[in-house]
């Protein structure tokens, strides 16, 4: 079992990577104390605009993980112990355990920024076979993989009414609607006869300078709206906001509010539900598998087996195949 890891442990790795005799020791101590006190926004404010060193980026990574509501210790425990629960399959157990009560509208973007800072330290060395990684670099790569799989779990959370029921065979109308919208975007079919889909008027988000087609997905008398991108995928959204003011993003819908795009930058690539899930699941599990201890690698194999719909006997999976968007859609529908 991997040892317990605290939220500021990546910061502690700088003592290994840069040595203890730094002239910036006083500043480093201040950052460490802020992390220990869980003053994550303070660390971000102090370092975000001036980060240049590995020390800075590791501290920012730890701060963004904390701001997102996650501790590395909890993530490691959820990953390693995912097959001990009676509910659902191992990957579903991981998703429900690691997210828990984390419902923050900024969790997704915070995890994205944490990963960005991790990768500034190790670049793409985690997935290449051309370099022998040091013990500290392997640790950082492991945290990158875990942060990616946690980002996938956070994305699934955005698609549900109640993440606690994920994998329990309890009805979740929003999750079914999300799976139906993703399937409809791909091929105009439905994953379930319980869904009804109707086009709605398009919506222009002035802050993005983009217009999206909108569909209403109806399940058991409840309606959820989704936006479709030009590439026929569902746009990933978090919370609700007016079409002209992202600063008014909130958890509950009201008149004049729409599902709020997770991205707020003009000219940037659309962030799609399927694209995020396929990328974070595949990349996250691949990175963990490449650097993790043996017991965690076994969990990776079981997660992959669960996702493709196979049965895992502790050694091998009854099926093989890639984790594609269609596979993800089928998995979400199965766990509704």
C-alpha positions as CSV (number, residue, x, y, z in Angstrom):
1,X,0.0,0.0,0.0
2,X,1.3,3.4,-0.9
3,X,2.2,5.5,2.1
4,X,-0.1,8.3,3.3
5,X,0.5,11.6,1.5
6,X,-0.3,15.1,2.9
7,X,-1.6,18.0,0.8
8,X,1.7,19.8,0.9
9,X,3.9,16.7,0.3
10,X,4.7,17.8,-3.2
11,X,6.1,20.9,-1.8
12,X,8.3,18.8,0.5
13,X,9.8,17.2,-2.5
14,X,11.6,20.4,-3.3
15,X,14.0,19.7,-0.5
16,X,15.1,16.6,-2.5
17,X,15.1,18.4,-5.8
18,X,16.6,21.7,-5.0
19,X,18.4,21.1,-1.7
20,X,18.1,22.7,1.7
21,X,20.6,25.6,1.3
22,X,18.4,27.8,-0.9
23,X,18.8,31.6,-0.5
24,X,15.0,31.7,-0.7
25,X,14.6,29.6,2.4
26,X,12.6,32.2,4.3
27,X,10.1,32.5,1.5
28,X,9.9,28.7,1.1
29,X,9.1,28.4,4.9
30,X,6.4,31.0,4.6
31,X,4.8,29.1,1.7
32,X,5.0,25.8,3.6
33,X,3.3,27.4,6.6
34,X,0.5,28.7,4.4
35,X,0.0,25.3,2.9
36,X,-0.1,23.7,6.4
37,X,-2.7,26.3,7.4
38,X,-4.7,25.4,4.2
39,X,-4.4,29.0,3.0
40,X,-4.5,27.9,-0.6
41,X,-5.7,31.1,-2.1
42,X,-2.9,32.9,-0.3
43,X,-0.3,30.6,-1.9
44,X,-1.9,31.1,-5.3
45,X,-2.0,34.9,-4.9
46,X,1.6,35.0,-3.9
47,X,3.0,32.7,-6.6
48,X,0.6,32.7,-9.6
49,X,2.1,35.7,-11.4
50,X,5.7,35.1,-10.5
51,X,6.3,31.3,-10.5
52,X,9.5,30.3,-12.3
53,X,11.2,27.5,-10.3
54,X,10.2,23.9,-9.7
55,X,9.7,24.9,-6.0
56,X,7.1,27.5,-7.1
57,X,5.2,25.1,-9.4
58,X,5.1,22.3,-6.9
59,X,3.7,24.7,-4.3
60,X,1.1,26.0,-6.7
61,X,0.1,22.4,-7.6
62,X,-0.4,21.6,-4.0
63,X,-2.4,24.8,-3.5
64,X,-4.7,24.2,-6.4
65,X,-5.3,20.6,-5.3
66,X,-6.3,21.9,-1.9
67,X,-8.5,24.6,-3.3
68,X,-10.2,22.0,-5.4
69,X,-11.1,20.2,-2.2
70,X,-8.8,17.2,-2.4
71,X,-5.9,15.9,-0.4
72,X,-3.3,13.6,-2.0
73,X,-3.7,11.3,0.9
74,X,-7.5,10.9,0.3
75,X,-6.9,10.4,-3.5
76,X,-4.3,7.7,-2.9
77,X,-6.5,5.9,-0.3
78,X,-9.6,6.1,-2.6
79,X,-7.6,4.7,-5.5
80,X,-5.9,1.9,-3.5
81,X,-9.1,0.9,-1.7
82,X,-11.6,1.2,-4.5
83,X,-12.4,-2.5,-4.7
84,X,-13.3,-2.9,-1.0
85,X,-16.8,-1.4,-1.2
86,X,-19.9,-3.4,-1.9
87,X,-21.5,-0.8,-4.1
88,X,-20.8,-0.8,-7.9
89,X,-17.6,-1.7,-9.6
90,X,-14.1,-0.6,-8.6
91,X,-14.0,2.5,-10.8
92,X,-17.4,3.6,-9.7
93,X,-16.3,3.2,-6.1
94,X,-13.3,5.3,-6.7
95,X,-15.4,8.1,-8.3
96,X,-17.9,8.3,-5.5
97,X,-15.2,8.0,-2.8
98,X,-12.7,10.5,-4.1
99,X,-15.2,13.2,-4.9
100,X,-17.3,12.7,-1.8
101,X,-18.9,16.1,-0.8
102,X,-16.8,18.1,-3.2
103,X,-19.3,20.1,-5.2
104,X,-17.3,23.3,-5.9
105,X,-17.9,24.9,-9.2
106,X,-14.1,25.6,-9.5
107,X,-12.9,22.0,-8.7
108,X,-12.5,21.1,-12.4
109,X,-10.5,24.2,-13.3
110,X,-8.4,24.0,-10.1
111,X,-7.4,20.4,-10.9
112,X,-6.5,21.5,-14.4
113,X,-4.2,24.2,-13.0
114,X,-2.7,21.8,-10.5
115,X,-1.8,19.4,-13.4
116,X,-0.4,22.3,-15.4
117,X,2.0,23.1,-12.6
118,X,3.0,19.5,-12.1
119,X,3.9,19.1,-15.8
120,X,6.0,22.2,-15.7
121,X,8.3,20.3,-13.4
122,X,8.5,17.0,-15.3
123,X,7.4,18.0,-18.8
124,X,6.3,15.0,-20.7
125,X,8.8,12.7,-19.0
126,X,6.1,10.7,-17.4
127,X,5.0,9.1,-20.6
128,X,8.3,8.8,-22.5
129,X,10.6,5.8,-22.3
130,X,13.7,7.9,-23.1
131,X,14.6,9.0,-19.6
132,X,15.1,7.2,-16.3
133,X,13.1,9.1,-13.7
134,X,14.4,9.9,-10.3
135,X,12.3,8.8,-7.3
136,X,11.1,12.4,-6.8
137,X,10.1,12.6,-10.5
138,X,8.2,9.3,-10.3
139,X,6.3,10.6,-7.3
140,X,5.3,13.8,-9.3
141,X,4.3,11.6,-12.2
142,X,2.1,9.5,-9.9
143,X,0.4,12.6,-8.6
144,X,-0.2,13.8,-12.2
145,X,-1.9,10.5,-13.0
146,X,-4.0,10.6,-9.8
147,X,-5.0,14.2,-10.5
148,X,-6.1,13.3,-14.0
149,X,-8.3,10.4,-12.8
150,X,-9.7,12.7,-10.1
151,X,-10.5,15.2,-12.8
152,X,-12.4,12.5,-14.6
153,X,-14.3,11.8,-11.4
154,X,-15.1,15.5,-11.0
155,X,-16.4,15.5,-14.5
156,X,-18.7,12.6,-13.9
157,X,-19.9,14.4,-10.8
158,X,-21.0,17.3,-13.0
159,X,-23.2,14.9,-15.0
160,X,-25.2,13.6,-12.0
161,X,-27.9,14.7,-9.7
162,X,-26.5,12.6,-6.9
163,X,-23.0,11.2,-7.3
164,X,-23.6,9.0,-4.2
165,X,-25.9,6.8,-6.2
166,X,-23.4,6.3,-9.0
167,X,-23.0,2.6,-9.6
168,X,-25.8,1.6,-7.2
169,X,-28.5,1.1,-9.8
170,X,-30.5,3.9,-8.3
171,X,-32.2,6.2,-10.9
172,X,-30.3,9.4,-11.7
173,X,-32.3,11.4,-14.2
174,X,-29.5,13.9,-14.9
175,X,-26.9,11.1,-15.5
176,X,-29.2,9.4,-17.9
177,X,-30.0,12.7,-19.6
178,X,-26.2,13.3,-19.9
179,X,-25.6,9.9,-21.5
180,X,-28.5,10.5,-23.9
181,X,-27.2,13.9,-24.9
182,X,-23.7,12.5,-25.5
183,X,-25.1,9.7,-27.6
184,X,-27.4,12.0,-29.5
185,X,-24.6,14.4,-30.3
186,X,-22.6,11.5,-31.8
187,X,-25.1,9.8,-34.0
188,X,-28.6,11.3,-33.3
189,X,-29.7,8.1,-31.5
190,X,-30.7,7.5,-27.8
191,X,-29.0,5.2,-25.3
192,X,-32.4,4.7,-23.6
193,X,-36.1,4.8,-24.5
194,X,-36.6,6.8,-21.4
195,X,-35.1,9.9,-23.0
196,X,-36.9,12.3,-25.3
197,X,-34.9,15.1,-27.0
198,X,-36.1,18.3,-28.5
199,X,-34.2,21.1,-30.1
200,X,-34.3,24.5,-28.4
201,X,-33.3,28.0,-29.5
202,X,-29.5,28.5,-29.8
203,X,-27.7,30.6,-27.2
204,X,-24.8,33.0,-27.8
205,X,-22.4,33.5,-24.9
206,X,-21.0,37.0,-25.4
207,X,-18.0,36.4,-23.2
208,X,-16.9,33.5,-25.5
209,X,-18.2,35.2,-28.7
210,X,-19.7,31.8,-29.6
211,X,-23.2,30.5,-30.3
212,X,-24.2,26.9,-29.5
213,X,-27.1,24.8,-30.5
214,X,-29.2,23.7,-27.5
215,X,-31.2,20.6,-26.9
216,X,-33.6,19.7,-24.1
217,X,-33.3,16.1,-22.8
218,X,-36.4,14.9,-21.0
219,X,-36.3,12.0,-18.5
220,X,-39.2,11.1,-16.2
221,X,-40.8,14.5,-16.7
222,X,-37.6,16.3,-15.8
223,X,-35.7,18.5,-18.4
224,X,-32.0,19.2,-18.7
225,X,-30.5,21.4,-21.3
226,X,-27.2,20.7,-23.2
227,X,-25.2,22.6,-25.7
228,X,-23.8,20.9,-28.9
229,X,-20.4,22.0,-30.4
230,X,-19.7,22.2,-34.1
231,X,-17.9,18.9,-33.8
232,X,-21.1,17.2,-32.6
233,X,-20.2,16.8,-29.0
234,X,-21.8,18.0,-25.8
235,X,-20.2,21.0,-24.2
236,X,-19.0,20.5,-20.6
237,X,-20.7,22.9,-18.3
238,X,-20.6,23.7,-14.6
239,X,-23.3,25.6,-12.8
240,X,-25.6,28.2,-14.4
241,X,-25.1,31.7,-15.6
242,X,-26.6,34.4,-17.8
243,X,-25.3,34.3,-21.4
244,X,-23.5,37.6,-20.9
245,X,-21.8,37.3,-17.4
246,X,-19.7,34.4,-16.2
247,X,-19.1,36.1,-12.9
248,X,-22.7,35.3,-12.0
249,X,-22.1,31.6,-12.2
250,X,-24.1,29.7,-9.5
251,X,-25.2,26.3,-8.5
252,X,-28.9,26.6,-9.1
253,X,-30.8,27.5,-12.3
254,X,-33.2,30.4,-12.5
255,X,-35.0,32.4,-15.2
256,X,-32.5,33.8,-17.7
257,X,-29.7,31.4,-16.6
258,X,-28.2,28.6,-18.8
259,X,-25.8,25.7,-18.2
260,X,-22.6,27.6,-18.0
261,X,-19.6,26.6,-20.2
262,X,-16.7,25.6,-18.1
263,X,-14.4,27.5,-20.4
264,X,-14.5,31.3,-20.3
265,X,-11.7,32.3,-22.8
266,X,-12.5,33.8,-26.2
267,X,-10.9,31.9,-29.0
268,X,-10.1,28.7,-27.0
269,X,-11.0,25.2,-27.9
270,X,-14.4,23.9,-26.7
271,X,-14.2,21.7,-23.7
272,X,-16.4,18.7,-24.3
273,X,-17.7,16.1,-21.9
274,X,-16.6,13.1,-24.0
275,X,-13.3,14.7,-24.8
276,X,-12.4,15.4,-21.2
277,X,-13.5,11.9,-20.0
278,X,-11.7,10.0,-22.7
279,X,-8.5,12.0,-22.3
280,X,-8.4,12.1,-18.5
281,X,-9.3,8.5,-18.0
282,X,-6.8,7.1,-20.6
283,X,-3.9,9.5,-19.8
284,X,-4.5,9.3,-16.0
285,X,-4.6,5.5,-15.8
286,X,-1.7,5.1,-18.2
287,X,0.5,7.5,-16.2
288,X,-0.4,5.8,-12.9
289,X,0.3,2.3,-14.4
290,X,3.7,3.4,-15.6
291,X,5.0,4.6,-12.2
292,X,2.8,3.2,-9.4
293,X,3.5,0.4,-7.0
294,X,2.3,-3.1,-8.1
295,X,-0.9,-3.0,-6.0
296,X,-2.0,0.3,-7.6
297,X,-1.2,-1.1,-11.1
298,X,-3.6,-3.9,-10.4
299,X,-6.3,-1.4,-9.6
300,X,-5.6,0.3,-12.9
301,X,-6.2,-3.0,-14.7
302,X,-9.5,-3.4,-12.8
303,X,-10.6,0.1,-13.6
304,X,-10.0,-0.4,-17.3
305,X,-11.8,-3.7,-17.2
306,X,-14.8,-2.0,-15.5
307,X,-14.9,0.8,-18.0
308,X,-15.0,-1.5,-21.1
309,X,-17.7,-3.7,-19.5
310,X,-15.6,-6.8,-18.7
311,X,-15.3,-9.0,-15.6
312,X,-12.0,-8.8,-13.6
313,X,-10.8,-12.0,-11.8
314,X,-7.9,-10.4,-10.0
315,X,-5.5,-11.1,-12.8
316,X,-7.1,-10.4,-16.2
317,X,-10.2,-9.0,-17.8
318,X,-12.8,-11.0,-19.8
319,X,-12.7,-8.3,-22.5
320,X,-10.2,-6.2,-24.3
321,X,-10.6,-2.9,-26.1
322,X,-9.9,0.8,-26.0
323,X,-11.7,3.3,-23.8
324,X,-13.5,5.5,-26.4
325,X,-16.3,8.0,-26.1
326,X,-18.8,5.3,-26.9
327,X,-17.4,3.1,-24.2
328,X,-17.6,5.9,-21.7
329,X,-21.3,6.6,-22.7
330,X,-22.2,2.9,-22.3
331,X,-20.4,2.9,-18.9
332,X,-22.3,6.0,-17.7
333,X,-25.6,4.5,-18.8
334,X,-24.8,1.2,-17.1
335,X,-24.1,3.0,-13.8
336,X,-27.3,5.1,-13.8
